[in-house]
Amino acid sequence: MVEPFVITTEPLDPAPLVAAVQTPDDGAVVTFSGVVRNHFGGRPTAFLVYEAYTEMAVPVLRQIADEARARWPIGRVGVHHRIGRLEIGETAVLVVVAAPHRDAAFAAAAYIMDRIKEIAPIWKQEYWADGTAEWRE
Amino acid sequence: MITVTVRFFAGHRDIVGRASAQYTLAVGTTLGQLWEQLVAEYPRLAGYTGRLLFAVNQQFGQPTTVLADGDEVAFIPPVSGGC
């Protein structure tokens, strides 16, 4: 049983989340993976550390999915966000949206990701290649 | 008087030096007033004024939200989830 909205220290795997979100009504399933990259603002990154106010972040993710559902005809939504130390190339967030048609699924997935970056109580600390660190805020 | 728990995250926790603290406050104290008290105690928090989200008991609040005994408060520094 895959929960739709999860904050976890474990590596993220899209396959079980897609399987949990897709239903026979859906002709489209959009999966967005947010991945740790090796630079920000032209500066080399060594790794990232994510932190969440988990007890609040999970209901906020559910609220964001409800906002998307009020705007587009979509089906199930799943959002999994990882916390703790993540290396370059690892997946920090998965957003999966299923819908009868692709336009709504694409639009809703983009909206959900934008809203996560606006209001979900999740923070990222950038550890630079030169050994210094700072919160992205 | 009421007692509330304040949770500190990310840059706030670095400034305050701990993840949570209890505050005893006058009845009727608002979220905004508690934030001003924290800024007076930890002046380095001042740079976050106007860039915060407010939460009480894991729900978004406003500076005018009146606190109640036992509330869990969080002043949420600018968030940066995703990649």
Backbone of each chain as ProteinMPNN parsed JSONL, in Angstrom:
{"seq_chain_A": "MVEPFVITTEPLDPAPLVAAVQTPDDGAVVTFSGVVRNHFGGRPTAFLVYEAYTEMAVPVLRQIADEARARWPIGRVGVHHRIGRLEIGETAVLVVVAAPHRDAAFAAAAYIMDRIKEIAPIWKQEYWADGTAEWRE", "coords_chain_A": {"N_chain_A": [[0.86, -1.2, 0.0], [0.834, 2.015, -1.079], [1.215, 5.166, 0.203], [-0.353, 8.263, -0.739], [0.722, 10.828, -0.162], [3.745, 11.711, 1.05], [6.52, 12.206, 3.212], [9.83, 11.364, 3.34], [12.859, 9.704, 4.396], [13.859, 7.794, 2.792], [15.128, 6.512, -0.38], [13.507, 7.558, -3.438], [11.081, 5.985, -5.501], [9.598, 5.929, -8.573], [7.879, 3.983, -9.738], [6.089, 2.355, -7.987], [4.488, 4.435, -7.026], [3.297, 5.504, -9.316], [1.805, 3.252, -10.021], [-0.001, 3.231, -7.925], [-1.43, 5.54, -8.344], [-2.567, 5.52, -10.887], [-5.61, 4.753, -12.609], [-8.245, 2.807, -14.238], [-9.735, 4.783, -15.534], [-7.962, 6.629, -16.518], [-6.224, 8.232, -19.118], [-3.842, 9.423, -19.215], [-0.787, 9.729, -17.508], [1.244, 11.719, -15.732], [4.528, 12.019, -14.684], [6.631, 13.766, -12.64], [9.979, 14.227, -11.842], [12.003, 15.682, -9.518], [15.337, 16.448, -9.401], [18.533, 16.261, -7.861], [20.912, 18.605, -8.758], [24.249, 19.476, -9.977], [25.009, 22.091, -9.625], [24.338, 25.511, -8.714], [23.255, 28.666, -9.538], [25.605, 29.013, -10.983], [27.517, 28.04, -9.317], [29.434, 25.357, -7.988], [27.876, 22.484, -6.578], [28.054, 20.235, -3.831], [26.447, 18.407, -2.349], [23.017, 18.065, -1.16], [20.985, 18.914, 1.684], [17.869, 18.158, 2.873], [15.093, 19.307, 4.778], [12.06, 18.965, 6.647], [8.963, 20.178, 7.969], [7.343, 17.859, 8.954], [4.841, 16.981, 9.995], [3.179, 19.021, 9.251], [3.745, 19.351, 6.547], [2.8, 17.115, 5.125], [-0.14, 17.286, 5.242], [-0.252, 19.764, 3.849], [0.681, 19.113, 1.304], [-1.429, 17.481, 0.525], [-3.466, 19.39, 0.502], [-2.569, 21.035, -1.604], [-2.846, 19.273, -3.745], [-5.616, 19.064, -3.727], [-6.27, 21.687, -4.456], [-5.355, 21.654, -7.104], [-7.073, 19.761, -8.154], [-9.439, 21.135, -8.054], [-9.106, 22.864, -10.133], [-8.534, 21.561, -12.535], [-9.723, 18.777, -14.542], [-8.817, 16.105, -13.125], [-7.568, 12.929, -11.956], [-6.337, 10.792, -9.558], [-3.669, 11.879, -7.369], [-0.24, 11.868, -6.515], [2.348, 12.699, -4.242], [5.623, 12.506, -3.341], [8.174, 13.397, -1.173], [11.582, 13.609, -0.521], [13.728, 13.721, 2.369], [16.657, 14.694, 4.294], [20.119, 13.84, 3.638], [21.017, 14.254, 0.272], [22.517, 13.064, -2.663], [24.185, 14.235, -5.68], [22.173, 13.818, -8.535], [20.285, 12.215, -7.312], [16.782, 11.67, -6.587], [14.705, 14.165, -5.388], [12.033, 14.87, -5.217], [8.885, 13.542, -6.172], [6.213, 14.002, -8.331], [3.149, 12.843, -9.225], [0.541, 12.701, -11.472], [-2.58, 11.649, -12.489], [-4.97, 11.502, -15.126], [-7.934, 11.704, -17.193], [-7.218, 12.887, -19.629], [-4.323, 14.292, -21.342], [-3.682, 17.078, -21.256], [-4.751, 18.244, -18.919], [-3.393, 16.736, -17.005], [-0.674, 17.398, -17.4], [-0.777, 20.2, -16.873], [-1.712, 20.273, -14.232], [0.327, 18.916, -12.873], [2.49, 20.678, -13.171], [1.47, 22.902, -11.834], [1.189, 21.873, -9.225], [3.864, 21.381, -8.52], [4.861, 24.018, -8.589], [3.4, 25.146, -6.475], [4.283, 23.632, -4.311], [6.833, 24.661, -4.054], [6.179, 27.149, -3.208], [4.655, 27.043, -0.765], [4.907, 24.647, 0.748], [6.138, 23.367, 3.78], [9.147, 22.805, 3.595], [12.631, 22.59, 3.41], [15.814, 23.387, 1.952], [19.218, 22.795, 2.196], [22.113, 23.982, 0.88], [25.08, 22.445, 0.191], [28.106, 23.523, -0.645], [30.676, 22.907, -3.098], [33.016, 23.94, -2.128], [32.968, 23.472, 0.555], [31.47, 25.088, 2.237], [28.175, 25.964, 3.529], [24.691, 26.726, 3.024], [21.333, 27.751, 3.756], [18.798, 27.618, 1.365], [16.93, 30.307, 0.724]], "CA_chain_A": [[0.0, 0.0, 0.0], [1.629, 3.244, -1.204], [0.486, 6.376, 0.607], [-0.2, 9.258, -1.796], [1.494, 12.018, 0.241], [4.756, 11.139, 1.934], [7.844, 12.79, 3.419], [10.592, 10.178, 3.73], [14.315, 9.717, 4.233], [14.22, 6.688, 1.897], [15.171, 6.845, -1.818], [12.189, 7.587, -4.073], [10.908, 5.106, -6.662], [8.337, 6.338, -9.183], [7.007, 2.905, -10.23], [4.96, 2.031, -7.103], [3.591, 5.584, -6.901], [2.5, 5.513, -10.553], [0.839, 2.15, -9.944], [-1.037, 3.58, -6.955], [-2.185, 6.716, -8.798], [-3.274, 5.245, -12.155], [-6.838, 3.949, -12.582], [-8.7, 2.542, -15.613], [-10.298, 5.995, -16.14], [-6.921, 7.583, -16.904], [-5.486, 8.086, -20.368], [-2.569, 10.127, -19.085], [-0.13, 9.783, -16.201], [2.444, 12.55, -15.787], [5.438, 11.857, -13.55], [7.729, 14.725, -12.578], [11.024, 13.938, -10.865], [12.938, 16.76, -9.22], [16.595, 15.736, -9.188], [19.613, 17.117, -7.348], [21.911, 18.908, -9.792], [25.579, 19.724, -9.421], [25.362, 23.51, -9.597], [23.256, 26.47, -8.529], [23.761, 30.019, -9.753], [26.963, 28.969, -11.497], [28.452, 27.601, -8.279], [29.341, 23.893, -7.877], [27.231, 21.92, -5.394], [28.558, 18.902, -3.452], [25.252, 17.618, -2.036], [21.969, 18.859, -0.531], [20.286, 18.342, 2.831], [16.487, 18.644, 2.963], [14.429, 19.187, 6.074], [10.63, 19.277, 6.528], [8.041, 20.159, 9.111], [6.619, 16.749, 8.341], [3.442, 16.915, 10.454], [2.423, 20.012, 8.489], [4.006, 19.238, 5.105], [1.928, 16.096, 4.515], [-1.44, 17.892, 4.909], [-0.128, 20.823, 2.844], [0.738, 18.442, -0.002], [-2.806, 17.049, 0.225], [-4.202, 20.62, 0.165], [-2.147, 21.465, -2.936], [-3.495, 18.36, -4.7], [-7.039, 19.459, -3.79], [-6.318, 22.912, -5.265], [-5.212, 21.27, -8.515], [-8.283, 19.031, -8.544], [-10.496, 22.139, -8.234], [-8.822, 23.651, -11.331], [-8.459, 20.7, -13.738], [-10.361, 17.462, -14.396], [-7.772, 15.096, -12.942], [-7.899, 11.832, -11.056], [-5.52, 10.715, -8.341], [-2.396, 12.609, -7.316], [0.703, 11.426, -5.493], [3.557, 13.512, -4.085], [6.581, 11.993, -2.36], [9.344, 14.274, -1.056], [12.619, 13.024, 0.315], [14.491, 14.621, 3.229], [17.972, 14.186, 4.672], [21.204, 14.15, 2.688], [20.841, 13.715, -1.086], [23.676, 13.235, -3.529], [23.894, 14.671, -7.051], [21.509, 12.806, -9.355], [19.19, 11.552, -6.595], [15.48, 12.304, -6.732], [14.236, 14.832, -4.174], [10.575, 14.94, -5.183], [8.091, 12.93, -7.243], [4.817, 14.43, -8.459], [2.476, 11.997, -10.207], [-0.855, 13.111, -11.686], [-3.322, 10.866, -13.475], [-6.161, 12.207, -15.606], [-8.433, 11.116, -18.442], [-6.555, 13.478, -20.806], [-2.977, 14.742, -20.97], [-3.539, 18.51, -20.992], [-5.012, 18.489, -17.501], [-2.355, 16.101, -16.189], [0.529, 18.239, -17.478], [-0.999, 21.483, -16.2], [-1.826, 20.063, -12.789], [1.636, 18.551, -12.318], [3.295, 21.904, -13.094], [0.901, 23.725, -10.76], [1.507, 21.263, -7.923], [5.276, 21.624, -8.227], [5.01, 25.439, -8.254], [2.835, 25.411, -5.14], [5.195, 23.047, -3.321], [7.945, 25.593, -3.853], [5.654, 28.364, -2.566], [4.063, 26.953, 0.58], [5.143, 23.419, 1.529], [7.218, 23.626, 4.74], [10.29, 21.951, 3.268], [13.776, 23.471, 3.184], [16.979, 22.771, 1.337], [20.501, 23.406, 2.544], [23.071, 23.729, -0.199], [26.474, 22.248, 0.61], [28.89, 23.865, -1.821], [31.887, 22.107, -3.31], [34.135, 24.505, -1.357], [32.844, 23.079, 1.951], [30.536, 25.928, 2.976], [26.772, 25.546, 3.402], [23.707, 27.762, 3.317], [19.937, 27.451, 3.466], [18.24, 28.314, 0.203], [15.719, 30.975, 1.223]], "C_chain_A": [[0.89, 1.242, 0.0], [0.763, 4.424, -0.791], [0.683, 7.451, -0.466], [0.715, 10.433, -1.425], [2.456, 11.623, 1.348], [5.969, 12.056, 1.999], [8.703, 11.666, 3.978], [12.084, 10.414, 3.593], [14.773, 8.638, 3.247], [14.308, 7.168, 0.442], [13.783, 6.708, -2.451], [12.183, 6.721, -5.326], [9.579, 5.459, -7.318], [7.377, 5.182, -9.476], [5.848, 2.577, -9.271], [3.977, 3.191, -6.955], [2.704, 5.699, -8.14], [1.421, 4.43, -10.478], [-0.306, 2.482, -8.997], [-1.951, 4.686, -7.464], [-3.054, 6.383, -10.012], [-4.51, 4.377, -11.929], [-7.282, 3.707, -14.022], [-9.334, 3.754, -16.302], [-9.248, 6.864, -16.816], [-6.292, 7.226, -18.232], [-4.13, 8.744, -20.308], [-2.063, 10.011, -17.647], [1.159, 10.569, -16.381], [3.248, 12.324, -14.516], [6.53, 12.908, -13.659], [8.695, 14.27, -11.496], [11.904, 15.169, -10.723], [14.231, 16.142, -8.714], [17.675, 16.717, -8.731], [20.646, 17.333, -8.442], [23.192, 19.43, -9.142], [25.984, 21.192, -9.416], [24.12, 24.327, -9.27], [23.86, 27.855, -8.671], [25.208, 30.033, -10.199], [27.988, 28.444, -10.511], [28.327, 26.092, -8.098], [28.8, 23.433, -6.518], [27.823, 20.54, -5.11], [27.394, 17.958, -3.177], [24.244, 18.555, -1.394], [21.458, 18.133, 0.713], [18.907, 18.989, 2.895], [15.935, 18.38, 4.35], [12.953, 19.548, 5.861], [9.997, 19.383, 7.905], [6.998, 19.114, 8.729], [5.145, 16.737, 8.729], [2.568, 17.929, 9.728], [2.58, 19.793, 6.985], [3.072, 18.225, 4.45], [0.526, 16.659, 4.26], [-1.357, 19.023, 3.899], [-0.039, 20.21, 1.447], [-0.659, 17.994, -0.429], [-3.644, 18.262, -0.196], [-3.857, 21.084, -1.245], [-2.782, 20.572, -4.0], [-4.975, 18.712, -4.843], [-7.207, 20.737, -4.609], [-6.253, 22.568, -6.752], [-6.489, 20.592, -9.013], [-9.457, 19.991, -8.761], [-10.32, 22.901, -9.547], [-8.865, 22.833, -12.612], [-9.166, 19.38, -13.472], [-9.3, 16.365, -14.336], [-8.276, 14.03, -11.98], [-7.036, 11.875, -9.816], [-4.204, 11.465, -8.517], [-1.528, 11.955, -6.249], [1.898, 12.359, -5.462], [4.42, 12.878, -2.996], [7.793, 12.921, -2.352], [10.335, 13.642, -0.089], [13.278, 14.102, 1.17], [15.779, 13.916, 3.668], [18.997, 14.54, 3.606], [20.941, 13.466, 1.35], [22.062, 14.049, -1.928], [23.22, 13.725, -4.905], [23.261, 13.513, -7.832], [20.387, 12.074, -8.644], [17.91, 12.366, -6.724], [15.023, 12.865, -5.388], [12.722, 14.82, -4.073], [9.998, 14.231, -6.405], [6.695, 13.518, -7.19], [4.197, 13.583, -9.554], [1.005, 12.409, -10.272], [-1.455, 12.234, -12.773], [-4.582, 11.627, -13.858], [-6.673, 11.49, -16.852], [-7.667, 11.616, -19.661], [-5.278, 14.199, -20.389], [-2.889, 16.215, -20.61], [-3.705, 18.816, -19.504], [-3.898, 17.908, -16.641], [-1.066, 16.921, -16.208], [0.353, 19.527, -16.67], [-1.031, 21.309, -14.687], [-0.473, 19.719, -12.178], [2.518, 19.794, -12.173], [2.803, 22.798, -11.954], [1.296, 23.178, -9.387], [2.967, 21.521, -7.562], [5.516, 23.09, -7.854], [4.522, 25.725, -6.837], [3.697, 24.796, -4.035], [6.304, 24.043, -3.016], [7.499, 26.897, -3.191], [5.315, 28.163, -1.092], [4.373, 25.683, 1.365], [6.32, 23.645, 2.483], [8.343, 22.598, 4.628], [11.434, 22.899, 2.898], [14.962, 22.672, 2.682], [18.218, 23.537, 1.775], [21.521, 22.98, 1.493], [24.455, 23.578, 0.434], [27.329, 22.432, -0.633], [30.147, 23.004, -1.882], [33.068, 22.64, -2.5], [34.004, 24.245, 0.144], [31.934, 23.958, 2.779], [29.111, 25.464, 2.71], [25.865, 26.724, 3.667], [22.304, 27.26, 2.995], [19.514, 28.257, 2.259], [16.949, 28.974, 0.659], [15.528, 32.315, 0.611]], "O_chain_A": [[1.614, 1.491, 0.964], [-0.299, 4.654, -1.369], [1.765, 7.548, -1.046], [1.407, 10.972, -2.288], [2.041, 11.247, 2.444], [6.398, 12.613, 0.988], [8.343, 11.068, 4.993], [12.523, 11.223, 2.776], [15.954, 8.579, 2.904], [13.635, 8.129, 0.071], [12.988, 5.856, -2.054], [13.135, 6.717, -6.106], [8.53, 5.309, -6.691], [6.163, 5.388, -9.462], [4.704, 2.528, -9.722], [2.778, 2.973, -6.781], [1.506, 5.96, -8.03], [0.266, 4.669, -10.83], [-1.444, 2.073, -9.225], [-3.113, 4.766, -7.066], [-4.157, 6.911, -10.146], [-4.477, 3.406, -11.173], [-6.754, 4.335, -14.939], [-9.462, 3.762, -17.526], [-9.592, 7.746, -17.604], [-5.88, 6.089, -18.46], [-3.345, 8.636, -21.25], [-2.824, 10.177, -16.694], [2.061, 10.137, -17.099], [2.719, 12.423, -13.409], [7.268, 12.946, -14.643], [8.29, 13.965, -10.375], [12.484, 15.641, -11.701], [14.234, 15.405, -7.728], [17.711, 17.865, -9.174], [21.192, 16.375, -8.99], [23.229, 19.773, -7.96], [27.157, 21.513, -9.226], [22.994, 23.893, -9.515], [24.847, 28.186, -8.013], [25.963, 30.941, -9.85], [29.181, 28.399, -10.811], [27.207, 25.583, -8.056], [29.208, 23.923, -5.465], [28.066, 19.765, -6.035], [27.352, 16.845, -3.701], [24.563, 19.71, -1.111], [21.492, 16.905, 0.789], [18.788, 20.213, 2.962], [16.256, 17.385, 5.001], [12.636, 20.352, 4.985], [10.441, 18.758, 8.868], [5.914, 19.443, 8.247], [4.287, 16.507, 7.877], [1.36, 17.732, 9.598], [1.638, 20.027, 6.228], [2.601, 18.452, 3.336], [0.031, 16.523, 3.141], [-2.31, 19.231, 3.148], [-0.628, 20.739, 0.504], [-1.027, 18.113, -1.598], [-4.436, 18.177, -1.135], [-4.743, 21.483, -2.001], [-3.21, 21.063, -5.045], [-5.525, 18.666, -5.944], [-8.166, 20.867, -5.369], [-7.001, 23.121, -7.558], [-6.927, 20.818, -10.141], [-10.359, 19.706, -9.548], [-11.267, 23.52, -10.031], [-9.201, 23.364, -13.67], [-9.212, 18.909, -12.335], [-8.934, 15.776, -15.353], [-9.277, 14.212, -11.287], [-7.007, 12.879, -9.104], [-3.703, 11.658, -9.625], [-2.026, 11.539, -5.203], [2.407, 12.768, -6.506], [3.98, 12.735, -1.856], [8.372, 13.2, -3.402], [9.978, 13.203, 1.004], [13.378, 15.256, 0.755], [15.963, 12.719, 3.445], [18.774, 15.424, 2.779], [20.678, 12.265, 1.292], [22.569, 15.171, -1.904], [22.042, 13.645, -5.252], [23.747, 12.383, -7.795], [19.606, 11.377, -9.291], [17.942, 13.577, -6.94], [14.959, 12.15, -4.388], [12.175, 14.766, -2.972], [10.538, 14.305, -7.509], [6.061, 13.535, -6.134], [4.666, 13.601, -10.692], [0.317, 12.458, -9.253], [-0.886, 12.101, -13.857], [-5.188, 12.308, -13.031], [-5.927, 10.75, -17.494], [-7.479, 10.871, -20.623], [-5.149, 14.657, -19.254], [-2.099, 16.581, -19.739], [-2.911, 19.547, -18.912], [-3.499, 18.522, -15.651], [-0.437, 17.12, -15.169], [1.222, 19.899, -15.881], [-0.446, 22.104, -13.951], [-0.156, 20.18, -11.081], [3.214, 19.948, -11.169], [3.597, 23.373, -11.21], [1.688, 23.934, -8.498], [3.27, 21.847, -6.415], [6.273, 23.383, -6.928], [5.164, 26.463, -6.09], [3.825, 25.367, -2.952], [6.669, 24.243, -1.858], [8.321, 27.656, -2.679], [5.644, 29.007, -0.259], [4.117, 25.651, 2.569], [7.389, 24.071, 2.046], [8.469, 21.675, 5.432], [11.24, 23.875, 2.174], [15.101, 21.476, 2.938], [18.257, 24.767, 1.73], [21.753, 21.794, 1.257], [24.934, 24.477, 1.126], [27.291, 21.618, -1.555], [30.611, 22.459, -0.881], [34.01, 21.901, -2.213], [34.819, 24.729, 0.929], [31.642, 23.617, 3.926], [28.86, 24.678, 1.795], [26.21, 27.621, 4.437], [22.11, 26.454, 2.086], [19.835, 29.44, 2.145], [15.972, 28.284, 0.951], [14.558, 33.005, 0.924]]}, "seq_chain_B": "MITVTVRFFAGHRDIVGRASAQYTLAVGTTLGQLWEQLVAEYPRLAGYTGRLLFAVNQQFGQPTTVLADGDEVAFIPPVSGGC", "coords_chain_B": {"N_chain_B": [[-2.357, 33.347, 31.912], [-0.853, 31.725, 29.05], [0.68, 28.787, 27.642], [2.789, 28.078, 24.976], [4.242, 26.046, 22.386], [7.018, 26.604, 20.389], [8.195, 25.808, 17.228], [11.288, 25.542, 15.537], [12.833, 25.897, 12.386], [15.235, 25.085, 9.829], [17.018, 27.895, 8.714], [16.148, 29.422, 10.877], [16.401, 27.688, 13.067], [19.132, 27.421, 13.156], [19.849, 29.998, 13.974], [18.539, 30.304, 16.447], [19.406, 28.104, 17.836], [18.197, 25.815, 18.74], [15.61, 23.297, 18.329], [13.054, 23.572, 19.261], [10.999, 25.48, 21.572], [9.466, 26.489, 24.647], [7.056, 28.965, 25.377], [5.703, 31.225, 27.687], [2.894, 33.183, 27.717], [0.92, 36.217, 27.651], [-2.649, 36.065, 27.904], [-4.428, 36.362, 24.876], [-2.343, 37.051, 23.26], [-0.978, 37.49, 20.009], [0.056, 35.791, 16.958], [1.732, 37.519, 15.497], [2.638, 39.223, 17.508], [4.079, 37.447, 19.107], [6.099, 36.772, 17.324], [7.435, 39.258, 17.193], [8.428, 39.34, 19.774], [10.216, 37.2, 19.683], [12.056, 38.195, 17.807], [13.103, 40.288, 19.268], [14.426, 38.835, 21.187], [16.179, 37.303, 19.671], [17.934, 38.949, 17.645], [18.938, 38.457, 15.055], [16.919, 37.197, 13.717], [15.424, 39.168, 12.597], [15.714, 39.763, 9.886], [13.994, 38.05, 8.614], [11.466, 39.013, 8.905], [8.395, 39.741, 7.382], [8.865, 37.916, 5.396], [7.836, 35.513, 6.048], [5.901, 32.488, 6.573], [3.112, 31.781, 8.618], [2.204, 29.439, 11.131], [-0.151, 27.612, 13.064], [-0.667, 24.893, 15.07], [-0.114, 23.167, 12.912], [-1.488, 24.329, 10.813], [-1.948, 26.91, 8.403], [-1.643, 30.259, 9.545], [-2.327, 33.701, 10.48], [-0.7, 36.916, 11.062], [-2.41, 38.133, 12.854], [-3.658, 36.093, 14.18], [-4.921, 34.768, 17.157], [-3.356, 33.291, 19.928], [-3.68, 30.157, 21.712], [-3.737, 28.281, 24.791], [-1.41, 25.644, 24.849], [-0.965, 25.535, 22.123], [0.848, 24.661, 19.135], [3.285, 26.401, 17.569], [4.639, 27.611, 14.514], [7.042, 29.498, 12.85], [7.579, 29.974, 9.638], [10.346, 29.886, 7.72], [11.377, 31.173, 4.443], [10.406, 28.798, 2.039], [11.881, 25.947, 0.353], [11.472, 23.591, -1.102], [11.555, 20.807, -3.456], [13.526, 20.906, -6.503]], "CA_chain_B": [[-1.242, 33.098, 31.002], [-0.906, 30.513, 28.243], [1.985, 28.268, 27.249], [2.801, 27.54, 23.612], [5.506, 25.494, 21.911], [7.446, 27.157, 19.097], [9.132, 24.949, 16.474], [12.216, 26.3, 14.69], [13.308, 25.094, 11.261], [16.189, 25.591, 8.834], [17.827, 29.027, 9.164], [15.719, 29.859, 12.216], [16.973, 26.805, 14.086], [20.55, 27.77, 13.264], [19.97, 31.241, 14.736], [18.042, 30.122, 17.816], [20.246, 27.098, 18.455], [17.427, 24.646, 19.168], [14.525, 22.959, 17.404], [11.766, 24.029, 19.798], [11.067, 26.148, 22.868], [8.16, 26.836, 25.195], [6.909, 30.356, 25.784], [4.529, 31.567, 28.477], [2.456, 34.451, 27.128], [-0.35, 36.77, 28.131], [-3.851, 35.693, 27.152], [-4.707, 37.317, 23.807], [-1.159, 37.275, 22.424], [-1.138, 37.051, 18.621], [1.248, 35.267, 16.285], [2.612, 38.628, 15.158], [3.281, 39.712, 18.74], [5.081, 36.453, 19.518], [7.251, 36.934, 16.425], [8.185, 40.443, 17.634], [9.142, 38.951, 20.994], [11.355, 36.371, 19.267], [13.037, 39.059, 17.156], [13.782, 41.018, 20.343], [15.31, 37.887, 21.862], [17.181, 36.858, 18.688], [17.868, 40.02, 16.625], [19.245, 37.973, 13.697], [15.669, 36.784, 13.059], [14.72, 40.331, 12.04], [15.76, 39.718, 8.431], [12.911, 37.214, 8.108], [10.179, 39.702, 9.035], [7.81, 40.016, 6.074], [9.145, 36.815, 4.459], [7.458, 34.312, 6.789], [4.552, 31.949, 6.678], [2.78, 31.524, 10.014], [1.392, 28.236, 11.326], [-0.569, 27.205, 14.402], [-1.174, 23.507, 15.056], [0.115, 22.621, 11.563], [-2.333, 24.983, 9.816], [-1.507, 28.28, 8.163], [-2.301, 31.308, 10.312], [-2.043, 35.086, 10.112], [-0.117, 37.642, 12.203], [-3.471, 38.509, 13.789], [-4.213, 34.899, 14.833], [-4.747, 34.78, 18.612], [-2.857, 31.998, 20.383], [-4.378, 29.498, 22.819], [-2.882, 27.426, 25.602], [-1.097, 24.35, 24.251], [-0.745, 25.615, 20.684], [2.169, 24.492, 18.539], [3.48, 27.511, 16.637], [5.838, 27.581, 13.674], [7.31, 30.611, 11.94], [8.156, 29.19, 8.548], [11.206, 30.681, 6.848], [11.081, 30.916, 3.03], [10.53, 27.368, 1.791], [12.712, 25.656, -0.824], [11.348, 22.195, -1.501], [11.788, 20.526, -4.861], [14.926, 21.051, -6.921]], "C_chain_B": [[-1.496, 31.803, 30.224], [0.52, 30.076, 27.946], [1.872, 27.671, 25.852], [4.191, 26.978, 23.317], [5.814, 26.092, 20.545], [8.454, 26.206, 18.478], [9.987, 25.834, 15.577], [12.793, 25.385, 13.624], [14.377, 25.861, 10.485], [16.998, 26.76, 9.417], [17.44, 29.529, 10.539], [16.352, 28.997, 13.308], [18.453, 27.109, 14.266], [20.742, 29.014, 14.124], [19.625, 31.022, 16.206], [18.861, 29.071, 18.564], [19.49, 25.915, 19.029], [16.21, 24.488, 18.272], [13.165, 23.385, 17.933], [11.988, 24.682, 21.148], [9.653, 26.436, 23.323], [8.17, 28.296, 25.642], [5.619, 30.51, 26.574], [4.155, 33.008, 28.133], [1.171, 34.929, 27.779], [-1.505, 36.248, 27.269], [-4.113, 36.773, 26.1], [-3.517, 37.61, 22.915], [-1.392, 36.715, 21.023], [0.179, 36.472, 18.091], [2.239, 36.379, 15.984], [3.35, 39.167, 16.379], [4.347, 38.74, 19.229], [6.318, 36.556, 18.617], [8.092, 38.133, 16.843], [8.999, 40.134, 18.892], [10.381, 38.12, 20.645], [12.448, 37.211, 18.621], [13.806, 39.864, 18.209], [14.79, 40.117, 21.052], [16.469, 37.463, 20.954], [17.188, 37.855, 17.523], [18.17, 39.541, 15.207], [18.013, 37.448, 12.988], [15.011, 37.933, 12.3], [14.676, 40.306, 10.523], [14.653, 38.882, 7.812], [11.555, 37.902, 8.178], [9.662, 40.083, 7.648], [8.045, 38.918, 5.052], [8.722, 35.472, 5.052], [6.101, 33.802, 6.363], [4.341, 31.602, 8.15], [1.95, 30.246, 10.111], [1.073, 28.053, 12.807], [-1.192, 25.817, 14.286], [-1.206, 22.947, 13.631], [-0.827, 23.19, 10.509], [-1.827, 26.415, 9.632], [-2.328, 29.261, 8.977], [-1.91, 32.673, 9.769], [-1.381, 35.774, 11.305], [-1.158, 37.997, 13.268], [-4.076, 37.311, 14.527], [-3.895, 34.93, 16.328], [-4.382, 33.374, 19.08], [-3.673, 31.484, 21.566], [-3.405, 28.587, 23.553], [-2.664, 26.085, 24.892], [-0.837, 24.378, 22.764], [0.699, 25.264, 20.324], [2.306, 25.523, 17.423], [4.716, 27.238, 15.788], [5.882, 28.848, 12.84], [8.152, 30.014, 10.828], [9.02, 30.085, 7.681], [10.928, 30.32, 5.392], [11.395, 29.456, 2.666], [11.298, 27.133, 0.484], [12.686, 24.168, -1.148], [11.551, 22.04, -2.996], [13.252, 20.702, -5.213], [15.128, 22.339, -7.698]], "O_chain_B": [[-2.235, 30.921, 30.662], [1.451, 30.88, 27.989], [0.981, 26.866, 25.576], [5.182, 27.386, 23.921], [4.968, 26.084, 19.651], [9.443, 25.837, 19.11], [9.483, 26.757, 14.938], [13.192, 24.255, 13.903], [14.419, 27.091, 10.483], [17.592, 26.631, 10.487], [18.29, 30.007, 11.291], [16.786, 29.507, 14.341], [18.974, 27.063, 15.381], [21.684, 29.085, 14.912], [20.331, 31.495, 17.096], [18.993, 29.139, 19.786], [20.075, 25.091, 19.733], [15.824, 25.41, 17.552], [12.221, 23.544, 17.159], [13.016, 24.476, 21.793], [8.747, 26.605, 22.507], [9.149, 28.79, 26.202], [4.573, 29.992, 26.183], [4.97, 33.924, 28.24], [0.432, 34.148, 28.38], [-1.353, 36.023, 26.068], [-4.029, 37.964, 26.4], [-3.644, 38.331, 21.925], [-1.926, 35.618, 20.86], [1.245, 36.639, 18.684], [3.442, 36.216, 16.186], [4.526, 39.521, 16.303], [5.399, 39.159, 19.71], [7.447, 36.44, 19.093], [9.32, 38.054, 16.853], [10.123, 40.613, 19.048], [11.45, 38.303, 21.227], [13.634, 36.975, 18.855], [15.006, 40.097, 18.067], [15.86, 40.564, 21.464], [17.597, 37.287, 21.415], [16.516, 37.627, 16.518], [17.708, 40.155, 14.246], [18.043, 37.266, 11.771], [14.142, 37.706, 11.458], [13.707, 40.776, 9.927], [14.396, 38.987, 6.612], [10.592, 37.429, 7.575], [10.386, 40.667, 6.842], [7.491, 38.97, 3.955], [9.19, 34.421, 4.615], [5.261, 34.551, 5.865], [5.27, 31.182, 8.839], [1.089, 30.0, 9.267], [1.906, 28.302, 13.678], [-2.12, 25.598, 13.507], [-2.189, 22.34, 13.206], [-0.962, 22.615, 9.429], [-1.344, 27.046, 10.572], [-3.546, 29.125, 9.093], [-1.25, 32.785, 8.736], [-1.479, 35.287, 12.431], [-0.824, 38.143, 14.444], [-4.918, 37.492, 15.407], [-2.74, 35.097, 16.719], [-5.011, 32.393, 18.686], [-4.271, 32.256, 22.315], [-2.381, 28.177, 23.006], [-3.61, 25.471, 24.399], [-0.514, 23.342, 22.183], [1.633, 25.525, 21.082], [1.541, 25.518, 16.458], [5.713, 26.705, 16.276], [4.897, 29.229, 12.208], [9.291, 29.601, 11.045], [8.5, 30.952, 6.978], [10.318, 29.287, 5.118], [12.482, 28.949, 2.94], [11.355, 28.009, -0.379], [13.718, 23.559, -1.429], [11.702, 23.027, -3.717], [14.12, 20.654, -4.341], [16.243, 22.631, -8.13]]}, "name": "protein", "num_of_chains": 2, "seq": "MVEPFVITTEPLDPAPLVAAVQTPDDGAVVTFSGVVRNHFGGRPTAFLVYEAYTEMAVPVLRQIADEARARWPIGRVGVHHRIGRLEIGETAVLVVVAAPHRDAAFAAAAYIMDRIKEIAPIWKQEYWADGTAEWREMITVTVRFFAGHRDIVGRASAQYTLAVGTTLGQLWEQLVAEYPRLAGYTGRLLFAVNQQFGQPTTVLADGDEVAFIPPVSGGC"}
